[in-house]
Amino acid sequence: MRFLDTLGMDFETRLAELRLMEPRLDDLSEWRRKVRRKLRRVLPQASEPPDRSVFRKLAVEPFWYRIRNHLEQERAALARKVLTGGVEEALNHLHPAITWKAPFLEIGDGNGPEELCLTGEGMLLVPSLFARGPLFLPAKPDRPGLPAVVYNVELDIDTAATLWQTDEEDTAAALRDLLGPTRAGVLECLRVPGSTGDISRRLHISSPSASKHVSVLRRAGLVRTDRTSNLAVHRLTDLGEAVLRS
C-alpha cells in the first residue's frame, strides 16, 4: 500500500469543474463564490463553460499551494494511523463510505457499494479536495501501475476560511494601490488573452481607455501584443505573470 498526497492539479481540476455549479452550501461555497466572480470578470459574455486550461488558471492554480499542503498533511496523517493502528484501523476510519474486511475493500459511491478484492498487488490511497466521494481508479501507467482509491477530504470552517484566502487577493489590493483600480483590472483580466475590444467588454470601459491602459502596461513590460492580420491580441508577459503571482 502506498500513500500519495494528490494525483495532480489536472486531476483536481477535472473534479473541480464538476463541483463549481453545485448549489449546495458546504466547505467549497467560498471557493465557488470567488471562482464564479473571476469567471464573470474575465468571460462576462460566455454561455459555455470555459476551456479547461482557463478554468484551471482561474479556479485551481491560485489556491494550489495551500491545497497541496493540506493534502500532504492528510497523507502524512493517514500514514501515521497505519503505523500506530494498522491497516484495518486506518482504512475503516478513512471515510464513512469505505469499509475494510480483509481482503475486501468496500467503497460506497452513491450508486451502491463496490467490493474490491485486494490480493497483495498493491494499492494507492490518495486524498482529494474536490472529489464528491470515494472513487476507485483502475491501474494506469501514470500511477505506478497500481489501482488507486481516492477519498474526499472534508474541511472544517477554519480550514476552509484559510484555504480559500489566497495570496493573490493581497497582491490584487497592492496592485490596485500601485496601478490604480482600472489598470490593475486590465492586467488581471489579461490572464486570459484578448483584444482591446475584449478588455473593454470585460471591464465595461471604453475602447480608447482600454487601449491607453494596455499601452502603459506594455511599456512597463507587463503585457505584450501579438498581431495576426488585422487582429491584435494582448497577453501577459512572463513579468506580468510574475507580478500577479507575487
Disulfide bonds with the S-S distance in Angstrom:
none
